[in-house]
């Protein structure tokens, strides 16, 4: 997991080469006015707005991906993200769905962190996670889905 200021995202492109493509896509986009999902090749930008926790929220469920990984960019508010290691800290809740690239897990080892306004978080796919976790408020964010360069996880 990496958390840093958005302006420093470029510093992680050696670790995750797809970030160069993400930055190219973002170059001419104002994330604050993005109001619909945008896809370009292997990258998808998904704007998300959340005032409060959904009534259907289940604090025990985390998701993980195999083909994609996430970058969460907080534009307003403070997002709370829960996570647990896929290899040692979770139990399968719903088997991997190859078409939609996700599996659901439960965990007794859930940890949390926050992503304040102006920051991002890279979530590699060896972590099951759930954003907009309990305690968040008035969050406006963009989730970037990008291809994983390594298929070692999940």
C-alpha positions in Angstrom: 0.0 0.0 0.0 1.3 3.4 -0.9 -0.2 6.7 0.3 1.2 10.0 -0.9 0.2 13.4 -2.2 -1.4 13.3 -5.6 1.4 15.5 -7.1 3.9 12.7 -6.3 2.1 9.9 -8.2 4.7 10.2 -11.0 7.3 9.0 -8.5 5.8 5.5 -8.5 5.9 4.8 -12.2 9.1 2.7 -12.0 7.4 0.5 -9.5 4.1 0.3 -11.4 4.8 1.1 -15.1 1.0 1.6 -15.9 1.1 4.8 -13.9 2.7 6.5 -16.9 -0.4 5.7 -18.9 -2.6 6.8 -16.1 -0.8 10.2 -15.9 -1.1 10.6 -19.7 -4.8 10.0 -19.5 -5.1 12.4 -16.6 -3.0 15.1 -18.3 -6.0 16.8 -19.9 -8.7 15.9 -17.4 -10.0 17.9 -14.5 -10.9 15.2 -12.0 -13.1 17.6 -10.0 -15.6 17.8 -12.8 -15.4 14.2 -13.9 -18.9 12.8 -13.6 -18.9 9.6 -15.6 -16.8 6.5 -16.0 -14.0 6.9 -18.6 -12.1 4.0 -20.1 -9.0 4.1 -22.3 -7.2 0.9 -23.2 -6.3 -0.8 -19.9 -7.2 2.1 -17.6 -10.6 3.1 -16.2 -11.5 6.2 -14.2 -14.5 6.0 -12.0 -15.8 9.0 -10.1 -17.4 8.3 -6.8 -19.4 10.5 -4.4 -20.4 9.4 -0.9 -22.0 11.5 1.8 -22.3 8.7 4.3 -22.1 5.0 4.8 -24.6 3.0 2.8 -27.4 1.3 4.8 -26.3 -2.0 3.2 -22.7 -1.6 4.2 -21.2 -4.8 5.7 -17.9 -4.0 7.6 -16.8 -7.6 7.3 -16.6 -7.8 3.5 -13.4 -6.9 1.6 -12.8 -7.3 -2.2 -9.7 -8.2 -4.1 -8.8 -8.2 -7.8 -6.6 -10.5 -9.9 -6.2 -8.7 -13.2 -6.6 -5.1 -12.0 -5.3 -2.9 -9.2 -6.6 0.4 -7.8 -5.4 3.9 -7.3 -7.9 5.9 -5.1 -7.6 9.7 -5.4 -9.4 11.8 -2.8 -10.7 15.1 -4.1 -12.9 16.1 -1.2 -13.4 14.7 2.3 -11.5 11.9 3.9 -11.9 8.4 2.6 -11.4 5.5 5.0 -10.0 2.3 3.5 -10.0 -1.1 5.2 -7.6 -3.9 4.1 -6.2 -7.3 4.9 -3.5 -9.4 3.2 -5.1 -11.9 0.7 -2.5 -14.6 1.4 -2.7 -14.8 5.2 -5.5 -12.7 6.7 -8.7 -13.5 4.9 -11.3 -16.2 4.4 -13.2 -16.6 1.1 -16.7 -15.2 1.2 -17.4 -15.2 -2.6 -15.2 -17.1 -5.1 -13.3 -15.2 -7.8 -15.6 -13.8 -10.5 -13.3 -13.8 -13.6 -15.6 -11.7 -15.8 -15.8 -8.9 -13.2 -12.4 -9.5 -11.7 -13.1 -9.6 -8.0 -13.4 -12.0 -5.1 -15.0 -11.2 -1.7 -13.4 -12.0 1.6 -14.0 -11.7 5.3 -11.2 -11.1 7.8 -10.5 -11.0 11.5 -7.4 -8.9 10.7 -8.9 -5.7 9.2 -6.8 -2.6 9.4 -7.8 0.9 8.3 -6.1 4.0 7.0 -7.4 7.3 5.7 -6.8 9.1 2.4 -7.3 12.8 2.9 -8.1 15.4 0.2 -5.3 15.8 -2.2 -3.8 12.4 -1.5 -3.9 9.0 -3.4 -3.5 5.4 -2.4 -2.1 2.6 -4.6 -3.8 -0.7 -3.6 -1.9 -3.7 -5.0 -3.9 -6.7 -5.7 -2.4 -8.8 -2.9 -4.7 -6.8 -0.5 -8.4 -7.3 -0.1 -9.8 -3.9 0.6 -13.0 -1.8 1.0 -13.0 1.9 0.5 -15.6 4.3 1.9 -15.4 2.3 5.1 -17.0 3.3 8.4 -16.0 6.7 9.5 -15.8 8.4 6.1 -17.8 11.5 5.3 -18.5 13.7 2.3 -16.1 11.9 0.0 -15.5 12.8 -3.6 -12.9 10.6 -5.2 -11.7 9.0 -8.4 -10.9 5.3 -8.5 -8.4 4.3 -11.2 -8.5 0.7 -12.3 -5.3 -0.3 -14.1 -3.8 -3.6 -15.3 -1.4 -5.4 -13.0 2.0 -5.9 -14.5 2.5 -9.0 -12.3 0.0 -11.9 -12.1 1.5 -13.2 -8.8 -1.3 -12.1 -6.6 -4.7 -13.5 -5.5 
